[in-house]
Amino acid sequence: MDSGMIGKIQKAKQYAQERNRFHIDTLKVNINGENNTHTAKLEDGKWQCDCDYFKGHSICTHTMALEELLKGMLVLAE
Ligand SMILES: [Zn+2]
């Protein structure tokens, strides 16, 4: 491996520790729930999820779990 690549890997590891560098505004995630798999999306800073609970509440276990996972990296519209 050339020294340039080694430097890139080190920098990538450093960046991965610095969550505030990342600003996620679009995302699609399949989540394996206890009964079904659900698909949650982030588009233009707004969540969508195909589960029933989300339809009535605009928030659900899946979007809340993603917010917890991606804390500090999401660009959410309010
Ligand atoms: Zn959901």
PDB file of the backbone (N, CA, C, O) and the ligand in Angstrom, with CONECT records:
HET     ZN  A 101       1
ATOM      1  N   MET A   1       0.850  -1.200   0.000  1.00  0.00           N
ATOM      2  CA  MET A   1       0.000   0.000   0.000  1.00  0.00           C
ATOM      3  C   MET A   1       0.887   1.252   0.000  1.00  0.00           C
ATOM      4  O   MET A   1       1.848   1.334   0.764  1.00  0.00           O
ATOM      5  N   ASP A   2       0.568   2.199  -0.838  1.00  0.00           N
ATOM      6  CA  ASP A   2       1.425   3.386  -0.877  1.00  0.00           C
ATOM      7  C   ASP A   2       1.128   4.320   0.298  1.00  0.00           C
ATOM      8  O   ASP A   2       0.073   4.241   0.927  1.00  0.00           O
ATOM      9  N   SER A   3       2.080   5.199   0.573  1.00  0.00           N
ATOM     10  CA  SER A   3       1.949   6.046   1.759  1.00  0.00           C
ATOM     11  C   SER A   3       0.765   7.002   1.631  1.00  0.00           C
ATOM     12  O   SER A   3       0.172   7.398   2.635  1.00  0.00           O
ATOM     13  N   GLY A   4       0.425   7.370   0.404  1.00  0.00           N
ATOM     14  CA  GLY A   4      -0.748   8.228   0.214  1.00  0.00           C
ATOM     15  C   GLY A   4      -2.010   7.560   0.723  1.00  0.00           C
ATOM     16  O   GLY A   4      -2.828   8.188   1.395  1.00  0.00           O
ATOM     17  N   MET A   5      -2.165   6.275   0.399  1.00  0.00           N
ATOM     18  CA  MET A   5      -3.349   5.535   0.837  1.00  0.00           C
ATOM     19  C   MET A   5      -3.370   5.366   2.349  1.00  0.00           C
ATOM     20  O   MET A   5      -4.428   5.447   2.974  1.00  0.00           O
ATOM     21  N   ILE A   6      -2.202   5.131   2.937  1.00  0.00           N
ATOM     22  CA  ILE A   6      -2.136   4.991   4.402  1.00  0.00           C
ATOM     23  C   ILE A   6      -2.602   6.286   5.074  1.00  0.00           C
ATOM     24  O   ILE A   6      -3.332   6.262   6.065  1.00  0.00           O
ATOM     25  N   GLY A   7      -2.169   7.400   4.518  1.00  0.00           N
ATOM     26  CA  GLY A   7      -2.609   8.697   5.047  1.00  0.00           C
ATOM     27  C   GLY A   7      -4.116   8.873   4.928  1.00  0.00           C
ATOM     28  O   GLY A   7      -4.767   9.386   5.838  1.00  0.00           O
ATOM     29  N   LYS A   8      -4.661   8.442   3.797  1.00  0.00           N
ATOM     30  CA  LYS A   8      -6.116   8.564   3.595  1.00  0.00           C
ATOM     31  C   LYS A   8      -6.891   7.725   4.613  1.00  0.00           C
ATOM     32  O   LYS A   8      -7.910   8.162   5.146  1.00  0.00           O
ATOM     33  N   ILE A   9      -6.397   6.526   4.870  1.00  0.00           N
ATOM     34  CA  ILE A   9      -7.071   5.647   5.833  1.00  0.00           C
ATOM     35  C   ILE A   9      -7.027   6.254   7.231  1.00  0.00           C
ATOM     36  O   ILE A   9      -8.019   6.223   7.958  1.00  0.00           O
ATOM     37  N   GLN A  10      -5.882   6.803   7.601  1.00  0.00           N
ATOM     38  CA  GLN A  10      -5.773   7.441   8.922  1.00  0.00           C
ATOM     39  C   GLN A  10      -6.732   8.614   9.031  1.00  0.00           C
ATOM     40  O   GLN A  10      -7.388   8.801  10.055  1.00  0.00           O
ATOM     41  N   LYS A  11      -6.806   9.405   7.962  1.00  0.00           N
ATOM     42  CA  LYS A  11      -7.682  10.567   7.985  1.00  0.00           C
ATOM     43  C   LYS A  11      -9.150  10.123   8.034  1.00  0.00           C
ATOM     44  O   LYS A  11      -9.965  10.746   8.715  1.00  0.00           O
ATOM     45  N   ALA A  12      -9.480   9.063   7.323  1.00  0.00           N
ATOM     46  CA  ALA A  12     -10.854   8.545   7.346  1.00  0.00           C
ATOM     47  C   ALA A  12     -11.236   8.103   8.754  1.00  0.00           C
ATOM     48  O   ALA A  12     -12.351   8.366   9.205  1.00  0.00           O
ATOM     49  N   LYS A  13     -10.324   7.436   9.448  1.00  0.00           N
ATOM     50  CA  LYS A  13     -10.606   6.996  10.823  1.00  0.00           C
ATOM     51  C   LYS A  13     -10.805   8.192  11.737  1.00  0.00           C
ATOM     52  O   LYS A  13     -11.664   8.178  12.620  1.00  0.00           O
ATOM     53  N   GLN A  14     -10.002   9.230  11.517  1.00  0.00           N
ATOM     54  CA  GLN A  14     -10.157  10.442  12.321  1.00  0.00           C
ATOM     55  C   GLN A  14     -11.511  11.097  12.032  1.00  0.00           C
ATOM     56  O   GLN A  14     -12.228  11.474  12.959  1.00  0.00           O
ATOM     57  N   TYR A  15     -11.857  11.231  10.764  1.00  0.00           N
ATOM     58  CA  TYR A  15     -13.142  11.847  10.390  1.00  0.00           C
ATOM     59  C   TYR A  15     -14.311  11.069  10.968  1.00  0.00           C
ATOM     60  O   TYR A  15     -15.307  11.654  11.396  1.00  0.00           O
ATOM     61  N   ALA A  16     -14.185   9.744  10.979  1.00  0.00           N
ATOM     62  CA  ALA A  16     -15.282   8.910  11.475  1.00  0.00           C
ATOM     63  C   ALA A  16     -15.550   9.145  12.962  1.00  0.00           C
ATOM     64  O   ALA A  16     -16.633   8.824  13.452  1.00  0.00           O
ATOM     65  N   GLN A  17     -14.581   9.699  13.677  1.00  0.00           N
ATOM     66  CA  GLN A  17     -14.771  10.046  15.090  1.00  0.00           C
ATOM     67  C   GLN A  17     -15.392  11.424  15.260  1.00  0.00           C
ATOM     68  O   GLN A  17     -15.827  11.774  16.357  1.00  0.00           O
ATOM     69  N   GLU A  18     -15.438  12.200  14.204  1.00  0.00           N
ATOM     70  CA  GLU A  18     -15.874  13.605  14.280  1.00  0.00           C
ATOM     71  C   GLU A  18     -17.208  13.749  13.556  1.00  0.00           C
ATOM     72  O   GLU A  18     -17.286  14.212  12.418  1.00  0.00           O
ATOM     73  N   ARG A  19     -18.265  13.324  14.278  1.00  0.00           N
ATOM     74  CA  ARG A  19     -19.589  13.235  13.666  1.00  0.00           C
ATOM     75  C   ARG A  19     -20.088  14.569  13.141  1.00  0.00           C
ATOM     76  O   ARG A  19     -20.881  14.607  12.200  1.00  0.00           O
ATOM     77  N   ASN A  20     -19.634  15.661  13.737  1.00  0.00           N
ATOM     78  CA  ASN A  20     -20.139  16.972  13.298  1.00  0.00           C
ATOM     79  C   ASN A  20     -19.636  17.370  11.907  1.00  0.00           C
ATOM     80  O   ASN A  20     -20.064  18.388  11.362  1.00  0.00           O
ATOM     81  N   ARG A  21     -18.743  16.582  11.340  1.00  0.00           N
ATOM     82  CA  ARG A  21     -18.322  16.826   9.953  1.00  0.00           C
ATOM     83  C   ARG A  21     -19.362  16.348   8.953  1.00  0.00           C
ATOM     84  O   ARG A  21     -19.355  16.757   7.792  1.00  0.00           O
ATOM     85  N   PHE A  22     -20.276  15.461   9.418  1.00  0.00           N
ATOM     86  CA  PHE A  22     -21.196  14.789   8.504  1.00  0.00           C
ATOM     87  C   PHE A  22     -22.586  15.406   8.590  1.00  0.00           C
ATOM     88  O   PHE A  22     -23.106  15.657   9.677  1.00  0.00           O
ATOM     89  N   HIS A  23     -23.170  15.641   7.435  1.00  0.00           N
ATOM     90  CA  HIS A  23     -24.489  16.275   7.371  1.00  0.00           C
ATOM     91  C   HIS A  23     -25.346  15.457   6.411  1.00  0.00           C
ATOM     92  O   HIS A  23     -25.297  15.645   5.196  1.00  0.00           O
ATOM     93  N   ILE A  24     -26.122  14.557   6.976  1.00  0.00           N
ATOM     94  CA  ILE A  24     -26.913  13.640   6.155  1.00  0.00           C
ATOM     95  C   ILE A  24     -28.252  14.295   5.840  1.00  0.00           C
ATOM     96  O   ILE A  24     -29.011  14.621   6.753  1.00  0.00           O
ATOM     97  N   ASP A  25     -28.549  14.489   4.562  1.00  0.00           N
ATOM     98  CA  ASP A  25     -29.858  15.064   4.233  1.00  0.00           C
ATOM     99  C   ASP A  25     -30.724  14.116   3.408  1.00  0.00           C
ATOM    100  O   ASP A  25     -31.910  14.382   3.212  1.00  0.00           O
ATOM    101  N   THR A  26     -30.165  13.037   2.933  1.00  0.00           N
ATOM    102  CA  THR A  26     -30.948  12.054   2.192  1.00  0.00           C
ATOM    103  C   THR A  26     -30.468  10.656   2.584  1.00  0.00           C
ATOM    104  O   THR A  26     -29.270  10.381   2.644  1.00  0.00           O
ATOM    105  N   LEU A  27     -31.447   9.778   2.850  1.00  0.00           N
ATOM    106  CA  LEU A  27     -31.080   8.469   3.371  1.00  0.00           C
ATOM    107  C   LEU A  27     -32.247   7.511   3.158  1.00  0.00           C
ATOM    108  O   LEU A  27     -33.405   7.923   3.239  1.00  0.00           O
ATOM    109  N   LYS A  28     -31.962   6.252   2.890  1.00  0.00           N
ATOM    110  CA  LYS A  28     -32.995   5.216   2.832  1.00  0.00           C
ATOM    111  C   LYS A  28     -32.466   4.013   3.588  1.00  0.00           C
ATOM    112  O   LYS A  28     -31.384   3.507   3.289  1.00  0.00           O
ATOM    113  N   VAL A  29     -33.235   3.555   4.571  1.00  0.00           N
ATOM    114  CA  VAL A  29     -32.770   2.470   5.428  1.00  0.00           C
ATOM    115  C   VAL A  29     -33.873   1.438   5.607  1.00  0.00           C
ATOM    116  O   VAL A  29     -35.018   1.793   5.885  1.00  0.00           O
ATOM    117  N   ASN A  30     -33.538   0.179   5.451  1.00  0.00           N
ATOM    118  CA  ASN A  30     -34.461  -0.908   5.771  1.00  0.00           C
ATOM    119  C   ASN A  30     -34.164  -1.370   7.186  1.00  0.00           C
ATOM    120  O   ASN A  30     -33.018  -1.659   7.531  1.00  0.00           O
ATOM    121  N   ILE A  31     -35.221  -1.436   8.009  1.00  0.00           N
ATOM    122  CA  ILE A  31     -35.049  -1.782   9.419  1.00  0.00           C
ATOM    123  C   ILE A  31     -35.810  -3.076   9.711  1.00  0.00           C
ATOM    124  O   ILE A  31     -37.009  -3.171   9.452  1.00  0.00           O
ATOM    125  N   ASN A  32     -35.114  -4.053  10.244  1.00  0.00           N
ATOM    126  CA  ASN A  32     -35.757  -5.313  10.619  1.00  0.00           C
ATOM    127  C   ASN A  32     -36.408  -5.144  11.979  1.00  0.00           C
ATOM    128  O   ASN A  32     -35.728  -5.114  13.005  1.00  0.00           O
ATOM    129  N   GLY A  33     -37.733  -5.033  11.981  1.00  0.00           N
ATOM    130  CA  GLY A  33     -38.465  -4.925  13.242  1.00  0.00           C
ATOM    131  C   GLY A  33     -38.745  -6.310  13.798  1.00  0.00           C
ATOM    132  O   GLY A  33     -38.263  -7.314  13.273  1.00  0.00           O
ATOM    133  N   GLU A  34     -39.534  -6.351  14.870  1.00  0.00           N
ATOM    134  CA  GLU A  34     -39.831  -7.645  15.486  1.00  0.00           C
ATOM    135  C   GLU A  34     -40.752  -8.486  14.600  1.00  0.00           C
ATOM    136  O   GLU A  34     -40.682  -9.715  14.612  1.00  0.00           O
ATOM    137  N   ASN A  35     -41.627  -7.805  13.821  1.00  0.00           N
ATOM    138  CA  ASN A  35     -42.569  -8.527  12.969  1.00  0.00           C
ATOM    139  C   ASN A  35     -42.283  -8.361  11.477  1.00  0.00           C
ATOM    140  O   ASN A  35     -42.376  -9.322  10.713  1.00  0.00           O
ATOM    141  N   ASN A  36     -41.945  -7.168  11.077  1.00  0.00           N
ATOM    142  CA  ASN A  36     -41.755  -6.862   9.664  1.00  0.00           C
ATOM    143  C   ASN A  36     -40.503  -6.026   9.456  1.00  0.00           C
ATOM    144  O   ASN A  36     -39.912  -5.487  10.391  1.00  0.00           O
ATOM    145  N   THR A  37     -40.131  -5.944   8.194  1.00  0.00           N
ATOM    146  CA  THR A  37     -39.080  -5.008   7.821  1.00  0.00           C
ATOM    147  C   THR A  37     -39.747  -3.726   7.345  1.00  0.00           C
ATOM    148  O   THR A  37     -40.679  -3.766   6.541  1.00  0.00           O
ATOM    149  N   HIS A  38     -39.275  -2.597   7.838  1.00  0.00           N
ATOM    150  CA  HIS A  38     -39.820  -1.312   7.416  1.00  0.00           C
ATOM    151  C   HIS A  38     -38.737  -0.482   6.741  1.00  0.00           C
ATOM    152  O   HIS A  38     -37.544  -0.631   7.006  1.00  0.00           O
ATOM    153  N   THR A  39     -39.196   0.390   5.868  1.00  0.00           N
ATOM    154  CA  THR A  39     -38.272   1.267   5.162  1.00  0.00           C
ATOM    155  C   THR A  39     -38.501   2.701   5.615  1.00  0.00           C
ATOM    156  O   THR A  39     -39.597   3.245   5.473  1.00  0.00           O
ATOM    157  N   ALA A  40     -37.472   3.292   6.153  1.00  0.00           N
ATOM    158  CA  ALA A  40     -37.525   4.703   6.554  1.00  0.00           C
ATOM    159  C   ALA A  40     -36.635   5.493   5.610  1.00  0.00           C
ATOM    160  O   ALA A  40     -35.567   5.038   5.198  1.00  0.00           O
ATOM    161  N   LYS A  41     -37.108   6.695   5.279  1.00  0.00           N
ATOM    162  CA  LYS A  41     -36.356   7.569   4.382  1.00  0.00           C
ATOM    163  C   LYS A  41     -36.233   8.951   4.981  1.00  0.00           C
ATOM    164  O   LYS A  41     -37.117   9.423   5.695  1.00  0.00           O
ATOM    165  N   LEU A  42     -35.130   9.581   4.680  1.00  0.00           N
ATOM    166  CA  LEU A  42     -34.952  10.991   5.000  1.00  0.00           C
ATOM    167  C   LEU A  42     -34.773  11.724   3.680  1.00  0.00           C
ATOM    168  O   LEU A  42     -33.832  11.467   2.930  1.00  0.00           O
ATOM    169  N   GLU A  43     -35.698  12.643   3.414  1.00  0.00           N
ATOM    170  CA  GLU A  43     -35.631  13.433   2.184  1.00  0.00           C
ATOM    171  C   GLU A  43     -35.888  14.888   2.516  1.00  0.00           C
ATOM    172  O   GLU A  43     -36.879  15.214   3.170  1.00  0.00           O
ATOM    173  N   ASP A  44     -35.013  15.756   2.077  1.00  0.00           N
ATOM    174  CA  ASP A  44     -35.131  17.185   2.369  1.00  0.00           C
ATOM    175  C   ASP A  44     -35.317  17.436   3.864  1.00  0.00           C
ATOM    176  O   ASP A  44     -36.065  18.326   4.269  1.00  0.00           O
ATOM    177  N   GLY A  45     -34.629  16.642   4.670  1.00  0.00           N
ATOM    178  CA  GLY A  45     -34.686  16.843   6.115  1.00  0.00           C
ATOM    179  C   GLY A  45     -35.961  16.354   6.770  1.00  0.00           C
ATOM    180  O   GLY A  45     -36.203  16.647   7.941  1.00  0.00           O
ATOM    181  N   LYS A  46     -36.787  15.608   6.032  1.00  0.00           N
ATOM    182  CA  LYS A  46     -38.040  15.095   6.599  1.00  0.00           C
ATOM    183  C   LYS A  46     -38.072  13.574   6.537  1.00  0.00           C
ATOM    184  O   LYS A  46     -37.709  12.967   5.530  1.00  0.00           O
ATOM    185  N   TRP A  47     -38.519  12.971   7.645  1.00  0.00           N
ATOM    186  CA  TRP A  47     -38.631  11.523   7.712  1.00  0.00           C
ATOM    187  C   TRP A  47     -39.879  11.026   7.018  1.00  0.00           C
ATOM    188  O   TRP A  47     -40.912  11.695   6.997  1.00  0.00           O
ATOM    189  N   GLN A  48     -39.763   9.828   6.445  1.00  0.00           N
ATOM    190  CA  GLN A  48     -40.907   9.055   5.997  1.00  0.00           C
ATOM    191  C   GLN A  48     -40.663   7.631   6.478  1.00  0.00           C
ATOM    192  O   GLN A  48     -39.525   7.163   6.510  1.00  0.00           O
ATOM    193  N   CYS A  49     -41.745   6.945   6.854  1.00  0.00           N
ATOM    194  CA  CYS A  49     -41.610   5.527   7.165  1.00  0.00           C
ATOM    195  C   CYS A  49     -42.876   4.833   6.699  1.00  0.00           C
ATOM    196  O   CYS A  49     -43.960   5.414   6.739  1.00  0.00           O
ATOM    197  N   ASP A  50     -42.740   3.591   6.258  1.00  0.00           N
ATOM    198  CA  ASP A  50     -43.907   2.879   5.729  1.00  0.00           C
ATOM    199  C   ASP A  50     -44.690   2.119   6.809  1.00  0.00           C
ATOM    200  O   ASP A  50     -45.605   1.366   6.477  1.00  0.00           O
ATOM    201  N   CYS A  51     -44.354   2.297   8.080  1.00  0.00           N
ATOM    202  CA  CYS A  51     -45.106   1.588   9.128  1.00  0.00           C
ATOM    203  C   CYS A  51     -46.414   2.321   9.449  1.00  0.00           C
ATOM    204  O   CYS A  51     -46.563   3.505   9.148  1.00  0.00           O
ATOM    205  N   ASP A  52     -47.348   1.605  10.058  1.00  0.00           N
ATOM    206  CA  ASP A  52     -48.665   2.182  10.353  1.00  0.00           C
ATOM    207  C   ASP A  52     -48.579   3.313  11.377  1.00  0.00           C
ATOM    208  O   ASP A  52     -49.268   4.325  11.247  1.00  0.00           O
ATOM    209  N   TYR A  53     -47.737   3.140  12.390  1.00  0.00           N
ATOM    210  CA  TYR A  53     -47.650   4.149  13.446  1.00  0.00           C
ATOM    211  C   TYR A  53     -47.215   5.502  12.884  1.00  0.00           C
ATOM    212  O   TYR A  53     -47.697   6.549  13.315  1.00  0.00           O
ATOM    213  N   PHE A  54     -46.304   5.464  11.927  1.00  0.00           N
ATOM    214  CA  PHE A  54     -45.798   6.725  11.362  1.00  0.00           C
ATOM    215  C   PHE A  54     -46.917   7.511  10.682  1.00  0.00           C
ATOM    216  O   PHE A  54     -46.944   8.740  10.739  1.00  0.00           O
ATOM    217  N   LYS A  55     -47.846   6.789  10.034  1.00  0.00           N
ATOM    218  CA  LYS A  55     -48.918   7.476   9.295  1.00  0.00           C
ATOM    219  C   LYS A  55     -49.722   8.402  10.206  1.00  0.00           C
ATOM    220  O   LYS A  55     -50.132   9.485   9.790  1.00  0.00           O
ATOM    221  N   GLY A  56     -49.943   7.974  11.439  1.00  0.00           N
ATOM    222  CA  GLY A  56     -50.738   8.780  12.363  1.00  0.00           C
ATOM    223  C   GLY A  56     -49.933   9.768  13.187  1.00  0.00           C
ATOM    224  O   GLY A  56     -50.495  10.712  13.742  1.00  0.00           O
ATOM    225  N   HIS A  57     -48.617   9.564  13.275  1.00  0.00           N
ATOM    226  CA  HIS A  57     -47.829  10.346  14.233  1.00  0.00           C
ATOM    227  C   HIS A  57     -46.650  11.107  13.628  1.00  0.00           C
ATOM    228  O   HIS A  57     -46.047  11.947  14.296  1.00  0.00           O
ATOM    229  N   SER A  58     -46.326  10.822  12.388  1.00  0.00           N
ATOM    230  CA  SER A  58     -45.159  11.450  11.732  1.00  0.00           C
ATOM    231  C   SER A  58     -43.856  11.188  12.475  1.00  0.00           C
ATOM    232  O   SER A  58     -42.868  11.894  12.276  1.00  0.00           O
ATOM    233  N   ILE A  59     -43.856  10.180  13.325  1.00  0.00           N
ATOM    234  CA  ILE A  59     -42.652   9.745  14.029  1.00  0.00           C
ATOM    235  C   ILE A  59     -42.907   8.300  14.440  1.00  0.00           C
ATOM    236  O   ILE A  59     -44.062   7.917  14.628  1.00  0.00           O
ATOM    237  N   CYS A  60     -41.882   7.503  14.582  1.00  0.00           N
ATOM    238  CA  CYS A  60     -42.101   6.094  14.957  1.00  0.00           C
ATOM    239  C   CYS A  60     -40.809   5.527  15.530  1.00  0.00           C
ATOM    240  O   CYS A  60     -39.776   6.196  15.561  1.00  0.00           O
ATOM    241  N   THR A  61     -40.890   4.289  15.977  1.00  0.00           N
ATOM    242  CA  THR A  61     -39.708   3.617  16.524  1.00  0.00           C
ATOM    243  C   THR A  61     -38.540   3.669  15.554  1.00  0.00           C
ATOM    244  O   THR A  61     -37.392   3.862  15.953  1.00  0.00           O
ATOM    245  N   HIS A  62     -38.849   3.494  14.270  1.00  0.00           N
ATOM    246  CA  HIS A  62     -37.780   3.400  13.266  1.00  0.00           C
ATOM    247  C   HIS A  62     -37.066   4.734  13.073  1.00  0.00           C
ATOM    248  O   HIS A  62     -35.837   4.791  13.040  1.00  0.00           O
ATOM    249  N   THR A  63     -37.847   5.808  12.945  1.00  0.00           N
ATOM    250  CA  THR A  63     -37.200   7.112  12.755  1.00  0.00           C
ATOM    251  C   THR A  63     -36.485   7.541  14.036  1.00  0.00           C
ATOM    252  O   THR A  63     -35.425   8.165  13.983  1.00  0.00           O
ATOM    253  N   MET A  64     -37.072   7.201  15.188  1.00  0.00           N
ATOM    254  CA  MET A  64     -36.408   7.557  16.453  1.00  0.00           C
ATOM    255  C   MET A  64     -35.105   6.782  16.617  1.00  0.00           C
ATOM    256  O   MET A  64     -34.113   7.330  17.099  1.00  0.00           O
ATOM    257  N   ALA A  65     -35.103   5.519  16.221  1.00  0.00           N
ATOM    258  CA  ALA A  65     -33.877   4.718  16.316  1.00  0.00           C
ATOM    259  C   ALA A  65     -32.793   5.281  15.401  1.00  0.00           C
ATOM    260  O   ALA A  65     -31.618   5.323  15.763  1.00  0.00           O
ATOM    261  N   LEU A  66     -33.208   5.713  14.206  1.00  0.00           N
ATOM    262  CA  LEU A  66     -32.230   6.288  13.273  1.00  0.00           C
ATOM    263  C   LEU A  66     -31.682   7.610  13.810  1.00  0.00           C
ATOM    264  O   LEU A  66     -30.493   7.898  13.672  1.00  0.00           O
ATOM    265  N   GLU A  67     -32.562   8.413  14.424  1.00  0.00           N
ATOM    266  CA  GLU A  67     -32.068   9.670  14.998  1.00  0.00           C
ATOM    267  C   GLU A  67     -31.045   9.400  16.086  1.00  0.00           C
ATOM    268  O   GLU A  67     -30.065  10.132  16.227  1.00  0.00           O
ATOM    269  N   GLU A  68     -31.279   8.340  16.858  1.00  0.00           N
ATOM    270  CA  GLU A  68     -30.328   7.989  17.912  1.00  0.00           C
ATOM    271  C   GLU A  68     -28.998   7.512  17.305  1.00  0.00           C
ATOM    272  O   GLU A  68     -27.919   7.905  17.751  1.00  0.00           O
ATOM    273  N   LEU A  69     -29.103   6.662  16.284  1.00  0.00           N
ATOM    274  CA  LEU A  69     -27.897   6.151  15.627  1.00  0.00           C
ATOM    275  C   LEU A  69     -27.066   7.247  14.990  1.00  0.00           C
ATOM    276  O   LEU A  69     -25.836   7.218  15.031  1.00  0.00           O
ATOM    277  N   LEU A  70     -27.757   8.215  14.399  1.00  0.00           N
ATOM    278  CA  LEU A  70     -27.098   9.215  13.554  1.00  0.00           C
ATOM    279  C   LEU A  70     -27.002  10.565  14.253  1.00  0.00           C
ATOM    280  O   LEU A  70     -26.843  11.606  13.615  1.00  0.00           O
ATOM    281  N   LYS A  71     -27.102  10.523  15.576  1.00  0.00           N
ATOM    282  CA  LYS A  71     -27.096  11.738  16.376  1.00  0.00           C
ATOM    283  C   LYS A  71     -25.952  12.672  15.975  1.00  0.00           C
ATOM    284  O   LYS A  71     -24.799  12.252  15.884  1.00  0.00           O
ATOM    285  N   GLY A  72     -26.281  13.919  15.742  1.00  0.00           N
ATOM    286  CA  GLY A  72     -25.269  14.909  15.419  1.00  0.00           C
ATOM    287  C   GLY A  72     -24.958  15.004  13.928  1.00  0.00           C
ATOM    288  O   GLY A  72     -24.211  15.888  13.509  1.00  0.00           O
ATOM    289  N   MET A  73     -25.527  14.096  13.116  1.00  0.00           N
ATOM    290  CA  MET A  73     -25.187  14.088  11.701  1.00  0.00           C
ATOM    291  C   MET A  73     -26.375  14.406  10.795  1.00  0.00           C
ATOM    292  O   MET A  73     -26.221  14.528   9.580  1.00  0.00           O
ATOM    293  N   LEU A  74     -27.566  14.542  11.397  1.00  0.00           N
ATOM    294  CA  LEU A  74     -28.760  14.736  10.573  1.00  0.00           C
ATOM    295  C   LEU A  74     -29.070  16.208  10.387  1.00  0.00           C
ATOM    296  O   LEU A  74     -28.857  17.024  11.284  1.00  0.00           O
ATOM    297  N   VAL A  75     -29.571  16.531   9.222  1.00  0.00           N
ATOM    298  CA  VAL A  75     -30.039  17.889   8.934  1.00  0.00           C
ATOM    299  C   VAL A  75     -31.549  17.792   8.809  1.00  0.00           C
ATOM    300  O   VAL A  75     -32.067  17.498   7.731  1.00  0.00           O
ATOM    301  N   LEU A  76     -32.273  18.041   9.924  1.00  0.00           N
ATOM    302  CA  LEU A  76     -33.711  17.867   9.932  1.00  0.00           C
ATOM    303  C   LEU A  76     -34.425  19.191   9.732  1.00  0.00           C
ATOM    304  O   LEU A  76     -34.026  20.219  10.280  1.00  0.00           O
ATOM    305  N   ALA A  77     -35.490  19.152   8.934  1.00  0.00           N
ATOM    306  CA  ALA A  77     -36.335  20.333   8.745  1.00  0.00           C
ATOM    307  C   ALA A  77     -37.299  20.416   9.921  1.00  0.00           C
ATOM    308  O   ALA A  77     -37.789  19.390  10.393  1.00  0.00           O
ATOM    309  N   GLU A  78     -37.572  21.604  10.389  1.00  0.00           N
ATOM    310  CA  GLU A  78     -38.576  21.750  11.466  1.00  0.00           C
ATOM    311  C   GLU A  78     -39.595  22.786  11.097  1.00  0.00           C
ATOM    312  O   GLU A  78     -40.515  23.050  11.872  1.00  0.00           O
TER     313      GLU A  78
HETATM  314 ZN    ZN A 101     -41.715   3.320  11.249  1.00  0.00          ZN2+
END
